[in-house]
Amino acid sequence: MDWMLDVVFREDDARARKDNLRLNFNVLRKIALAVLKKIATKGFSVRRKMMKAARDQNFLALLLFEK
């Protein structure tokens, strides 16, 4: 999981330094990674799913509200 967070979310390059901000963002990144991995889309990497969700509201809704 650490490698995935480093590569996809560039966690090592994060500049959050104040109080618990680093820990809070780490938790949010892990939640986002779990949501992105939840949907099995053929031929889509996690990074590609992130980019598609940023551009396509229907795909974002599918990620967040899939039943």
All heavy atoms as a GROMACS GRO file, in nm:
protein
  556
    1MET      N    1   0.082  -0.119   0.000
    1MET     CA    2   0.000   0.000   0.000
    1MET      C    3   0.087   0.126   0.000
    1MET      O    4   0.052   0.224  -0.063
    1MET     CB    5  -0.094   0.000   0.120
    1MET     CG    6  -0.182   0.124   0.123
    1MET     SD    7  -0.290   0.134   0.262
    1MET     CE    8  -0.424   0.035   0.208
    2ASP      N    9   0.200   0.122   0.069
    2ASP     CA   10   0.285   0.240   0.074
    2ASP      C   11   0.336   0.277  -0.064
    2ASP      O   12   0.342   0.395  -0.099
    2ASP     CB   13   0.404   0.217   0.168
    2ASP     CG   14   0.362   0.214   0.313
    2ASP    OD1   15   0.260   0.278   0.346
    2ASP    OD2   16   0.430   0.149   0.393
    3TRP      N   17   0.372   0.176  -0.143
    3TRP     CA   18   0.421   0.203  -0.278
    3TRP      C   19   0.312   0.268  -0.361
    3TRP      O   20   0.336   0.363  -0.434
    3TRP     CB   21   0.468   0.073  -0.343
    3TRP     CG   22   0.517   0.094  -0.482
    3TRP    CD1   23   0.642   0.134  -0.519
    3TRP    CD2   24   0.442   0.079  -0.603
    3TRP    NE1   25   0.650   0.144  -0.656
    3TRP    CE2   26   0.528   0.110  -0.710
    3TRP    CE3   27   0.312   0.041  -0.631
    3TRP    CZ2   28   0.488   0.105  -0.841
    3TRP    CZ3   29   0.273   0.036  -0.763
    3TRP    CH2   30   0.360   0.068  -0.866
    4MET      N   31   0.190   0.216  -0.350
    4MET     CA   32   0.078   0.270  -0.426
    4MET      C   33   0.051   0.416  -0.386
    4MET      O   34   0.028   0.501  -0.472
    4MET     CB   35  -0.048   0.186  -0.403
    4MET     CG   36  -0.165   0.226  -0.486
    4MET     SD   37  -0.146   0.195  -0.662
    4MET     CE   38  -0.183   0.024  -0.668
    5LEU      N   39   0.057   0.445  -0.258
    5LEU     CA   40   0.036   0.582  -0.213
    5LEU      C   41   0.147   0.674  -0.263
    5LEU      O   42   0.121   0.789  -0.299
    5LEU     CB   43   0.028   0.588  -0.060
    5LEU     CG   44  -0.095   0.525   0.003
    5LEU    CD1   45  -0.080   0.518   0.154
    5LEU    CD2   46  -0.220   0.601  -0.033
    6ASP      N   47   0.269   0.624  -0.265
    6ASP     CA   48   0.381   0.705  -0.313
    6ASP      C   49   0.370   0.731  -0.463
    6ASP      O   50   0.394   0.843  -0.509
    6ASP     CB   51   0.515   0.635  -0.285
    6ASP     CG   52   0.548   0.634  -0.138
    6ASP    OD1   53   0.493   0.717  -0.064
    6ASP    OD2   54   0.631   0.551  -0.098
    7VAL      N   55   0.334   0.630  -0.540
    7VAL     CA   56   0.333   0.644  -0.685
    7VAL      C   57   0.208   0.718  -0.733
    7VAL      O   58   0.218   0.813  -0.810
    7VAL     CB   59   0.341   0.504  -0.751
    7VAL    CG1   60   0.318   0.513  -0.901
    7VAL    CG2   61   0.476   0.442  -0.722
    8VAL      N   62   0.092   0.678  -0.688
    8VAL     CA   63  -0.032   0.735  -0.740
    8VAL      C   64  -0.060   0.872  -0.680
    8VAL      O   65  -0.093   0.967  -0.751
    8VAL     CB   66  -0.152   0.640  -0.714
    8VAL    CG1   67  -0.282   0.704  -0.757
    8VAL    CG2   68  -0.131   0.509  -0.788
    9PHE      N   69  -0.046   0.884  -0.550
    9PHE     CA   70  -0.081   1.010  -0.483
    9PHE      C   71   0.041   1.098  -0.452
    9PHE      O   72   0.026   1.206  -0.398
    9PHE     CB   73  -0.154   0.980  -0.351
    9PHE     CG   74  -0.290   0.922  -0.371
    9PHE    CD1   75  -0.312   0.787  -0.356
    9PHE    CD2   76  -0.397   1.001  -0.404
    9PHE    CE1   77  -0.437   0.732  -0.374
    9PHE    CE2   78  -0.523   0.949  -0.422
    9PHE     CZ   79  -0.543   0.813  -0.407
   10ARG      N   80   0.161   1.050  -0.486
   10ARG     CA   81   0.286   1.123  -0.462
   10ARG      C   82   0.296   1.170  -0.316
   10ARG      O   83   0.323   1.285  -0.286
   10ARG     CB   84   0.298   1.242  -0.554
   10ARG     CG   85   0.304   1.205  -0.698
   10ARG     CD   86   0.322   1.324  -0.783
   10ARG     NE   87   0.308   1.286  -0.923
   10ARG     CZ   88   0.307   1.372  -1.021
   10ARG    NH1   89   0.322   1.498  -0.996
   10ARG    NH2   90   0.294   1.330  -1.143
   11GLU      N   91   0.272   1.075  -0.227
   11GLU     CA   92   0.267   1.107  -0.084
   11GLU      C   93   0.401   1.158  -0.031
   11GLU      O   94   0.404   1.243   0.057
   11GLU     CB   95   0.223   0.983  -0.005
   11GLU     CG   96   0.187   1.014   0.137
   11GLU     CD   97   0.129   0.896   0.208
   11GLU    OE1   98   0.188   0.788   0.204
   11GLU    OE2   99   0.023   0.914   0.269
   12ASP      N  100   0.511   1.110  -0.085
   12ASP     CA  101   0.642   1.156  -0.038
   12ASP      C  102   0.668   1.302  -0.072
   12ASP      O  103   0.747   1.368  -0.006
   12ASP     CB  104   0.753   1.070  -0.096
   12ASP     CG  105   0.757   0.932  -0.034
   12ASP    OD1  106   0.697   0.914   0.075
   12ASP    OD2  107   0.818   0.841  -0.094
   13ASP      N  108   0.602   1.352  -0.176
   13ASP     CA  109   0.619   1.491  -0.216
   13ASP      C  110   0.524   1.586  -0.146
   13ASP      O  111   0.530   1.707  -0.169
   13ASP     CB  112   0.600   1.505  -0.368
   13ASP     CG  113   0.705   1.430  -0.446
   13ASP    OD1  114   0.814   1.406  -0.390
   13ASP    OD2  115   0.679   1.394  -0.562
   14ALA      N  116   0.435   1.534  -0.062
   14ALA     CA  117   0.337   1.617   0.007
   14ALA      C  118   0.408   1.714   0.100
   14ALA      O  119   0.504   1.680   0.168
   14ALA     CB  120   0.239   1.530   0.085
   15ARG      N  121   0.357   1.836   0.104
   15ARG     CA  122   0.421   1.940   0.183
   15ARG      C  123   0.344   1.973   0.311
   15ARG      O  124   0.372   2.075   0.375
   15ARG     CB  125   0.438   2.064   0.098
   15ARG     CG  126   0.528   2.037  -0.021
   15ARG     CD  127   0.548   2.160  -0.099
   15ARG     NE  128   0.609   2.259  -0.014
   15ARG     CZ  129   0.709   2.338  -0.049
   15ARG    NH1  130   0.758   2.327  -0.168
   15ARG    NH2  131   0.758   2.426   0.034
   16ALA      N  132   0.247   1.892   0.347
   16ALA     CA  133   0.168   1.915   0.469
   16ALA      C  134   0.257   1.893   0.590
   16ALA      O  135   0.315   1.788   0.610
   16ALA     CB  136   0.049   1.821   0.473
   17ARG      N  137   0.271   1.995   0.673
   17ARG     CA  138   0.360   1.986   0.788
   17ARG      C  139   0.293   2.030   0.920
   17ARG      O  140   0.344   2.007   1.025
   17ARG     CB  141   0.482   2.075   0.766
   17ARG     CG  142   0.555   2.050   0.638
   17ARG     CD  143   0.690   1.988   0.663
   17ARG     NE  144   0.773   1.982   0.544
   17ARG     CZ  145   0.765   1.891   0.451
   17ARG    NH1  146   0.674   1.799   0.458
   17ARG    NH2  147   0.846   1.890   0.348
   18LYS      N  148   0.182   2.097   0.911
   18LYS     CA  149   0.123   2.159   1.029
   18LYS      C  150   0.036   2.060   1.109
   18LYS      O  151  -0.049   1.992   1.052
   18LYS     CB  152   0.040   2.279   0.988
   18LYS     CG  153  -0.005   2.363   1.102
   18LYS     CD  154  -0.064   2.492   1.055
   18LYS     CE  155  -0.099   2.575   1.175
   18LYS     NZ  156  -0.149   2.704   1.139
   19ASP      N  157   0.058   2.056   1.239
   19ASP     CA  158  -0.020   1.977   1.334
   19ASP      C  159  -0.040   1.833   1.284
   19ASP      O  160   0.055   1.763   1.258
   19ASP     CB  161  -0.154   2.045   1.363
   19ASP     CG  162  -0.137   2.183   1.424
   19ASP    OD1  163  -0.034   2.205   1.491
   19ASP    OD2  164  -0.225   2.268   1.405
   20ASN      N  165  -0.164   1.792   1.274
   20ASN     CA  166  -0.196   1.655   1.232
   20ASN      C  167  -0.234   1.646   1.084
   20ASN      O  168  -0.290   1.546   1.040
   20ASN     CB  169  -0.313   1.600   1.316
   20ASN     CG  170  -0.273   1.577   1.458
   20ASN    OD1  171  -0.158   1.548   1.486
   20ASN    ND2  172  -0.367   1.592   1.548
   21LEU      N  173  -0.202   1.748   1.010
   21LEU     CA  174  -0.243   1.754   0.870
   21LEU      C  175  -0.186   1.638   0.790
   21LEU      O  176  -0.256   1.579   0.706
   21LEU     CB  177  -0.200   1.887   0.809
   21LEU     CG  178  -0.264   1.926   0.678
   21LEU    CD1  179  -0.415   1.934   0.693
   21LEU    CD2  180  -0.209   2.058   0.631
   22ARG      N  181  -0.063   1.600   0.815
   22ARG     CA  182   0.000   1.490   0.741
   22ARG      C  183  -0.077   1.360   0.766
   22ARG      O  184  -0.105   1.284   0.674
   22ARG     CB  185   0.145   1.475   0.786
   22ARG     CG  186   0.219   1.373   0.707
   22ARG     CD  187   0.361   1.363   0.751
   22ARG     NE  188   0.430   1.488   0.715
   22ARG     CZ  189   0.558   1.511   0.736
   22ARG    NH1  190   0.632   1.420   0.794
   22ARG    NH2  191   0.612   1.624   0.700
   23LEU      N  192  -0.113   1.333   0.890
   23LEU     CA  193  -0.188   1.212   0.924
   23LEU      C  194  -0.328   1.215   0.865
   23LEU      O  195  -0.377   1.115   0.812
   23LEU     CB  196  -0.195   1.195   1.076
   23LEU     CG  197  -0.273   1.075   1.126
   23LEU    CD1  198  -0.206   0.946   1.082
   23LEU    CD2  199  -0.283   1.080   1.278
   24ASN      N  200  -0.392   1.331   0.870
   24ASN     CA  201  -0.528   1.344   0.815
   24ASN      C  202  -0.529   1.316   0.665
   24ASN      O  203  -0.617   1.245   0.615
   24ASN     CB  204  -0.584   1.482   0.844
   24ASN     CG  205  -0.608   1.506   0.992
   24ASN    OD1  206  -0.616   1.412   1.069
   24ASN    ND2  207  -0.617   1.631   1.030
   25PHE      N  208  -0.433   1.374   0.593
   25PHE     CA  209  -0.427   1.350   0.450
   25PHE      C  210  -0.393   1.205   0.419
   25PHE      O  211  -0.441   1.149   0.321
   25PHE     CB  212  -0.326   1.444   0.382
   25PHE     CG  213  -0.386   1.576   0.345
   25PHE    CD1  214  -0.339   1.693   0.401
   25PHE    CD2  215  -0.488   1.585   0.253
   25PHE    CE1  216  -0.393   1.815   0.367
   25PHE    CE2  217  -0.543   1.706   0.218
   25PHE     CZ  218  -0.495   1.822   0.275
   26ASN      N  219  -0.313   1.142   0.502
   26ASN     CA  220  -0.280   1.002   0.482
   26ASN      C  221  -0.406   0.916   0.492
   26ASN      O  222  -0.427   0.825   0.410
   26ASN     CB  223  -0.176   0.957   0.584
   26ASN     CG  224  -0.137   0.814   0.566
   26ASN    OD1  225  -0.203   0.723   0.618
   26ASN    ND2  226  -0.029   0.791   0.493
   27VAL      N  227  -0.489   0.944   0.588
   27VAL     CA  228  -0.614   0.870   0.605
   27VAL      C  229  -0.705   0.892   0.484
   27VAL      O  230  -0.765   0.797   0.430
   27VAL     CB  231  -0.684   0.910   0.736
   27VAL    CG1  232  -0.823   0.853   0.744
   27VAL    CG2  233  -0.602   0.865   0.855
   28LEU      N  234  -0.716   1.017   0.438
   28LEU     CA  235  -0.800   1.046   0.322
   28LEU      C  236  -0.748   0.978   0.196
   28LEU      O  237  -0.827   0.928   0.115
   28LEU     CB  238  -0.807   1.197   0.299
   28LEU     CG  239  -0.890   1.275   0.401
   28LEU    CD1  240  -0.879   1.424   0.376
   28LEU    CD2  241  -1.034   1.231   0.399
   29ARG      N  242  -0.618   0.973   0.180
   29ARG     CA  243  -0.560   0.904   0.063
   29ARG      C  244  -0.589   0.755   0.067
   29ARG      O  245  -0.618   0.693  -0.036
   29ARG     CB  246  -0.409   0.927   0.057
   29ARG     CG  247  -0.371   1.064   0.012
   29ARG     CD  248  -0.220   1.075   0.001
   29ARG     NE  249  -0.180   1.212  -0.014
   29ARG     CZ  250  -0.125   1.286   0.081
   29ARG    NH1  251  -0.097   1.234   0.199
   29ARG    NH2  252  -0.092   1.412   0.060
   30LYS      N  253  -0.583   0.695   0.185
   30LYS     CA  254  -0.612   0.552   0.197
   30LYS      C  255  -0.758   0.522   0.168
   30LYS      O  256  -0.790   0.420   0.105
   30LYS     CB  257  -0.574   0.502   0.336
   30LYS     CG  258  -0.424   0.492   0.354
   30LYS     CD  259  -0.387   0.444   0.492
   30LYS     CE  260  -0.234   0.437   0.505
   30LYS     NZ  261  -0.194   0.398   0.639
   31ILE      N  262  -0.847   0.610   0.210
   31ILE     CA  263  -0.989   0.593   0.179
   31ILE      C  264  -1.012   0.605   0.029
   31ILE      O  265  -1.083   0.523  -0.031
   31ILE     CB  266  -1.074   0.696   0.257
   31ILE    CG1  267  -1.071   0.665   0.406
   31ILE    CG2  268  -1.217   0.698   0.204
   31ILE    CD1  269  -1.131   0.773   0.493
   32ALA      N  270  -0.950   0.705  -0.033
   32ALA     CA  271  -0.964   0.723  -0.177
   32ALA      C  272  -0.909   0.603  -0.253
   32ALA      O  273  -0.969   0.558  -0.352
   32ALA     CB  274  -0.892   0.851  -0.220
   33LEU      N  275  -0.797   0.549  -0.208
   33LEU     CA  276  -0.739   0.432  -0.273
   33LEU      C  277  -0.832   0.311  -0.261
   33LEU      O  278  -0.851   0.237  -0.358
   33LEU     CB  279  -0.603   0.400  -0.212
   33LEU     CG  280  -0.523   0.289  -0.274
   33LEU    CD1  281  -0.493   0.320  -0.421
   33LEU    CD2  282  -0.394   0.267  -0.198
   34ALA      N  283  -0.894   0.293  -0.147
   34ALA     CA  284  -0.988   0.182  -0.129
   34ALA      C  285  -1.109   0.197  -0.221
   34ALA      O  286  -1.156   0.099  -0.280
   34ALA     CB  287  -1.032   0.175   0.017
   35VAL      N  288  -1.159   0.319  -0.236
   35VAL     CA  289  -1.273   0.343  -0.324
   35VAL      C  290  -1.235   0.316  -0.469
   35VAL      O  291  -1.311   0.256  -0.544
   35VAL     CB  292  -1.325   0.488  -0.307
   35VAL    CG1  293  -1.422   0.526  -0.416
   35VAL    CG2  294  -1.389   0.505  -0.170
   36LEU      N  295  -1.116   0.359  -0.508
   36LEU     CA  296  -1.072   0.338  -0.646
   36LEU      C  297  -1.048   0.191  -0.676
   36LEU      O  298  -1.072   0.145  -0.787
   36LEU     CB  299  -0.945   0.418  -0.674
   36LEU     CG  300  -0.964   0.569  -0.682
   36LEU    CD1  301  -0.830   0.638  -0.678
   36LEU    CD2  302  -1.040   0.606  -0.806
   37LYS      N  303  -1.002   0.115  -0.579
   37LYS     CA  304  -0.977  -0.028  -0.599
   37LYS      C  305  -1.106  -0.110  -0.596
   37LYS      O  306  -1.110  -0.221  -0.646
   37LYS     CB  307  -0.881  -0.081  -0.493
   37LYS     CG  308  -0.738  -0.042  -0.518
   37LYS     CD  309  -0.650  -0.108  -0.415
   37LYS     CE  310  -0.505  -0.094  -0.448
   37LYS     NZ  311  -0.421  -0.169  -0.353
   38LYS      N  312  -1.211  -0.054  -0.536
   38LYS     CA  313  -1.337  -0.126  -0.519
   38LYS      C  314  -1.401  -0.161  -0.653
   38LYS      O  315  -1.454  -0.270  -0.670
   38LYS     CB  316  -1.432  -0.039  -0.437
   38LYS     CG  317  -1.571  -0.092  -0.420
   38LYS     CD  318  -1.655   0.001  -0.337
   38LYS     CE  319  -1.696   0.120  -0.420
   38LYS     NZ  320  -1.802   0.199  -0.358
   39ILE      N  321  -1.393  -0.072  -0.749
   39ILE     CA  322  -1.455  -0.092  -0.880
   39ILE      C  323  -1.355  -0.161  -0.972
   39ILE      O  324  -1.244  -0.112  -0.992
   39ILE     CB  325  -1.496   0.043  -0.942
   39ILE    CG1  326  -1.596   0.114  -0.854
   39ILE    CG2  327  -1.551   0.024  -1.081
   39ILE    CD1  328  -1.731   0.051  -0.848
   40ALA      N  329  -1.394  -0.274  -1.026
   40ALA     CA  330  -1.308  -0.347  -1.119
   40ALA      C  331  -1.344  -0.305  -1.261
   40ALA      O  332  -1.448  -0.346  -1.314
   40ALA     CB  333  -1.326  -0.496  -1.100
   41THR      N  334  -1.261  -0.221  -1.320
   41THR     CA  335  -1.281  -0.181  -1.458
   41THR      C  336  -1.166  -0.236  -1.539
   41THR      O  337  -1.050  -0.214  -1.506
   41THR     CB  338  -1.288  -0.028  -1.472
   41THR    OG1  339  -1.175   0.028  -1.407
   41THR    CG2  340  -1.413   0.028  -1.410
   42LYS      N  341  -1.199  -0.307  -1.642
   42LYS     CA  342  -1.098  -0.374  -1.723
   42LYS      C  343  -1.011  -0.272  -1.797
   42LYS      O  344  -1.061  -0.185  -1.866
   42LYS     CB  345  -1.166  -0.467  -1.823
   42LYS     CG  346  -1.077  -0.569  -1.882
   42LYS     CD  347  -1.158  -0.669  -1.962
   42LYS     CE  348  -1.072  -0.787  -1.995
   42LYS     NZ  349  -1.146  -0.890  -2.063
   43GLY      N  350  -0.882  -0.285  -1.780
   43GLY     CA  351  -0.788  -0.199  -1.851
   43GLY      C  352  -0.765  -0.063  -1.788
   43GLY      O  353  -0.700   0.022  -1.847
   44PHE      N  354  -0.817  -0.038  -1.669
   44PHE     CA  355  -0.800   0.090  -1.603
   44PHE      C  356  -0.710   0.074  -1.481
   44PHE      O  357  -0.738  -0.005  -1.392
   44PHE     CB  358  -0.934   0.146  -1.556
   44PHE     CG  359  -1.010   0.220  -1.662
   44PHE    CD1  360  -1.066   0.153  -1.769
   44PHE    CD2  361  -1.027   0.356  -1.654
   44PHE    CE1  362  -1.136   0.220  -1.866
   44PHE    CE2  363  -1.098   0.425  -1.750
   44PHE     CZ  364  -1.152   0.356  -1.857
   45SER      N  365  -0.603   0.150  -1.477
   45SER     CA  366  -0.518   0.153  -1.357
   45SER      C  367  -0.583   0.245  -1.254
   45SER      O  368  -0.679   0.316  -1.284
   45SER     CB  369  -0.380   0.204  -1.394
   45SER     OG  370  -0.386   0.339  -1.434
   46VAL      N  371  -0.529   0.245  -1.135
   46VAL     CA  372  -0.583   0.330  -1.029
   46VAL      C  373  -0.568   0.477  -1.069
   46VAL      O  374  -0.660   0.557  -1.051
   46VAL     CB  375  -0.513   0.302  -0.894
   46VAL    CG1  376  -0.556   0.400  -0.789
   46VAL    CG2  377  -0.542   0.160  -0.849
   47ARG      N  378  -0.454   0.513  -1.124
   47ARG     CA  379  -0.432   0.652  -1.166
   47ARG      C  380  -0.529   0.692  -1.277
   47ARG      O  381  -0.583   0.802  -1.278
   47ARG     CB  382  -0.290   0.671  -1.213
   47ARG     CG  383  -0.262   0.815  -1.254
   47ARG     CD  384  -0.119   0.838  -1.281
   47ARG     NE  385  -0.048   0.836  -1.155
   47ARG     CZ  386   0.074   0.880  -1.137
   47ARG    NH1  387   0.141   0.927  -1.238
   47ARG    NH2  388   0.132   0.875  -1.020
   48ARG      N  389  -0.554   0.600  -1.370
   48ARG     CA  390  -0.646   0.629  -1.479
   48ARG      C  391  -0.790   0.644  -1.428
   48ARG      O  392  -0.865   0.727  -1.478
   48ARG     CB  393  -0.637   0.517  -1.582
   48ARG     CG  394  -0.699   0.552  -1.712
   48ARG     CD  395  -0.655   0.456  -1.818
   48ARG     NE  396  -0.727   0.483  -1.940
   48ARG     CZ  397  -0.739   0.400  -2.039
   48ARG    NH1  398  -0.680   0.283  -2.034
   48ARG    NH2  399  -0.806   0.432  -2.145
   49LYS      N  400  -0.826   0.563  -1.328
   49LYS     CA  401  -0.959   0.578  -1.266
   49LYS      C  402  -0.971   0.715  -1.200
   49LYS      O  403  -1.076   0.779  -1.206
   49LYS     CB  404  -0.982   0.469  -1.163
   49LYS     CG  405  -1.005   0.332  -1.219
   49LYS     CD  406  -1.025   0.234  -1.105
   49LYS     CE  407  -1.010   0.092  -1.148
   49LYS     NZ  408  -1.022  -0.002  -1.035
   50MET      N  409  -0.863   0.760  -1.134
   50MET     CA  410  -0.864   0.892  -1.070
   50MET      C  411  -0.889   1.002  -1.175
   50MET      O  412  -0.970   1.092  -1.153
   50MET     CB  413  -0.729   0.919  -1.004
   50MET     CG  414  -0.728   0.897  -0.857
   50MET     SD  415  -0.570   0.925  -0.776
   50MET     CE  416  -0.486   1.047  -0.866
   51MET      N  417  -0.818   0.994  -1.285
   51MET     CA  418  -0.832   1.096  -1.389
   51MET      C  419  -0.971   1.091  -1.453
   51MET      O  420  -1.030   1.195  -1.479
   51MET     CB  421  -0.723   1.077  -1.496
   51MET     CG  422  -0.583   1.092  -1.442
   51MET     SD  423  -0.558   1.244  -1.350
   51MET     CE  424  -0.541   1.358  -1.483
   52LYS      N  425  -1.023   0.972  -1.475
   52LYS     CA  426  -1.157   0.959  -1.533
   52LYS      C  427  -1.263   1.013  -1.437
   52LYS      O  428  -1.356   1.082  -1.479
   52LYS     CB  429  -1.186   0.814  -1.569
   52LYS     CG  430  -1.320   0.795  -1.638
   52LYS     CD  431  -1.331   0.661  -1.700
   52LYS     CE  432  -1.467   0.634  -1.758
   52LYS     NZ  433  -1.501   0.717  -1.870
   53ALA      N  434  -1.248   0.987  -1.309
   53ALA     CA  435  -1.344   1.037  -1.210
   53ALA      C  436  -1.338   1.189  -1.201
   53ALA      O  437  -1.441   1.254  -1.176
   53ALA     CB  438  -1.315   0.976  -1.074
   54ALA      N  439  -1.222   1.247  -1.223
   54ALA     CA  440  -1.209   1.393  -1.220
   54ALA      C  441  -1.280   1.459  -1.338
   54ALA      O  442  -1.329   1.571  -1.327
   54ALA     CB  443  -1.062   1.432  -1.219
   55ARG      N  444  -1.287   1.388  -1.451
   55ARG     CA  445  -1.347   1.446  -1.571
   55ARG      C  446  -1.493   1.406  -1.593
   55ARG      O  447  -1.568   1.480  -1.655
   55ARG     CB  448  -1.267   1.404  -1.694
   55ARG     CG  449  -1.134   1.472  -1.704
   55ARG     CD  450  -1.064   1.424  -1.826
   55ARG     NE  451  -1.048   1.279  -1.813
   55ARG     CZ  452  -0.940   1.213  -1.848
   55ARG    NH1  453  -0.841   1.273  -1.903
   55ARG    NH2  454  -0.933   1.083  -1.829
   56ASP      N  455  -1.531   1.288  -1.544
   56ASP     CA  456  -1.663   1.232  -1.575
   56ASP      C  457  -1.743   1.217  -1.446
   56ASP      O  458  -1.713   1.132  -1.362
   56ASP     CB  459  -1.645   1.097  -1.644
   56ASP     CG  460  -1.774   1.036  -1.691
   56ASP    OD1  461  -1.879   1.100  -1.677
   56ASP    OD2  462  -1.770   0.922  -1.741
   57GLN      N  463  -1.847   1.297  -1.432
   57GLN     CA  464  -1.928   1.293  -1.309
   57GLN      C  465  -2.005   1.161  -1.295
   57GLN      O  466  -2.030   1.116  -1.184
   57GLN     CB  467  -2.025   1.410  -1.306
   57GLN     CG  468  -1.956   1.542  -1.285
   57GLN     CD  469  -2.054   1.656  -1.277
   57GLN    OE1  470  -2.175   1.639  -1.296
   57GLN    NE2  471  -2.003   1.774  -1.247
   58ASN      N  472  -2.042   1.100  -1.405
   58ASN     CA  473  -2.112   0.972  -1.399
   58ASN      C  474  -2.021   0.862  -1.343
   58ASN      O  475  -2.064   0.779  -1.263
   58ASN     CB  476  -2.164   0.931  -1.536
   58ASN     CG  477  -2.273   1.023  -1.585
   58ASN    OD1  478  -2.348   1.080  -1.505
   58ASN    ND2  479  -2.280   1.043  -1.715
   59PHE      N  480  -1.895   0.862  -1.384
   59PHE     CA  481  -1.800   0.765  -1.333
   59PHE      C  482  -1.771   0.790  -1.184
   59PHE      O  483  -1.761   0.697  -1.106
   59PHE     CB  484  -1.669   0.769  -1.414
   59PHE     CG  485  -1.572   0.661  -1.377
   59PHE    CD1  486  -1.597   0.529  -1.412
   59PHE    CD2  487  -1.458   0.690  -1.307
   59PHE    CE1  488  -1.509   0.429  -1.377
   59PHE    CE2  489  -1.368   0.591  -1.272
   59PHE     CZ  490  -1.394   0.459  -1.308
   60LEU      N  491  -1.763   0.916  -1.147
   60LEU     CA  492  -1.743   0.952  -1.006
   60LEU      C  493  -1.861   0.901  -0.922
   60LEU      O  494  -1.842   0.845  -0.814
   60LEU     CB  495  -1.727   1.103  -0.990
   60LEU     CG  496  -1.710   1.155  -0.849
   60LEU    CD1  497  -1.582   1.100  -0.787
   60LEU    CD2  498  -1.708   1.306  -0.848
   61ALA      N  499  -1.982   0.919  -0.972
   61ALA     CA  500  -2.101   0.870  -0.901
   61ALA      C  501  -2.096   0.718  -0.890
   61ALA      O  502  -2.134   0.661  -0.787
   61ALA     CB  503  -2.226   0.916  -0.971
   62LEU      N  504  -2.050   0.651  -0.995
   62LEU     CA  505  -2.037   0.505  -0.992
   62LEU      C  506  -1.938   0.463  -0.883
   62LEU      O  507  -1.963   0.368  -0.808
   62LEU     CB  508  -1.992   0.453  -1.127
   62LEU     CG  509  -1.961   0.304  -1.136
   62LEU    CD1  510  -2.091   0.225  -1.129
   62LEU    CD2  511  -1.887   0.272  -1.263
   63LEU      N  512  -1.826   0.534  -0.872
   63LEU     CA  513  -1.727   0.502  -0.769
   63LEU      C  514  -1.782   0.522  -0.628
   63LEU      O  515  -1.761   0.440  -0.540
   63LEU     CB  516  -1.603   0.590  -0.786
   63LEU     CG  517  -1.507   0.555  -0.896
   63LEU    CD1  518  -1.398   0.661  -0.904
   63LEU    CD2  519  -1.446   0.420  -0.876
   64LEU      N  520  -1.853   0.632  -0.608
   64LEU     CA  521  -1.897   0.667  -0.474
   64LEU      C  522  -2.025   0.596  -0.429
   64LEU      O  523  -2.039   0.564  -0.312
   64LEU     CB  524  -1.917   0.818  -0.464
   64LEU     CG  525  -1.793   0.903  -0.483
   64LEU    CD1  526  -1.828   1.051  -0.479
   64LEU    CD2  527  -1.690   0.870  -0.376
   65PHE      N  528  -2.115   0.573  -0.522
   65PHE     CA  529  -2.248   0.525  -0.483
   65PHE      C  530  -2.283   0.390  -0.540
   65PHE      O  531  -2.401   0.353  -0.543
   65PHE     CB  532  -2.353   0.627  -0.524
   65PHE     CG  533  -2.326   0.765  -0.471
   65PHE    CD1  534  -2.300   0.869  -0.557
   65PHE    CD2  535  -2.324   0.789  -0.335
   65PHE    CE1  536  -2.274   0.995  -0.509
   65PHE    CE2  537  -2.299   0.914  -0.286
   65PHE     CZ  538  -2.273   1.019  -0.373
   66GLU      N  539  -2.186   0.312  -0.586
   66GLU     CA  540  -2.216   0.181  -0.643
   66GLU      C  541  -2.275   0.091  -0.536
   66GLU      O  542  -2.229   0.088  -0.423
   66GLU     CB  543  -2.089   0.116  -0.698
   66GLU     CG  544  -2.120  -0.007  -0.776
   66GLU     CD  545  -2.023  -0.117  -0.748
   66GLU    OE1  546  -1.929  -0.099  -0.674
   66GLU    OE2  547  -2.044  -0.225  -0.803
   67LYS      N  548  -2.374   0.015  -0.575
   67LYS     CA  549  -2.440  -0.073  -0.479
   67LYS      C  550  -2.414  -0.217  -0.511
   67LYS      O  551  -2.395  -0.260  -0.615
   67LYS     CB  552  -2.590  -0.047  -0.478
   67LYS     CG  553  -2.616   0.092  -0.429
   67LYS     CD  554  -2.762   0.121  -0.430
   67LYS     CE  555  -2.776   0.261  -0.378
   67LYS     NZ  556  -2.886   0.331  -0.388
   0.00000   0.00000   0.00000
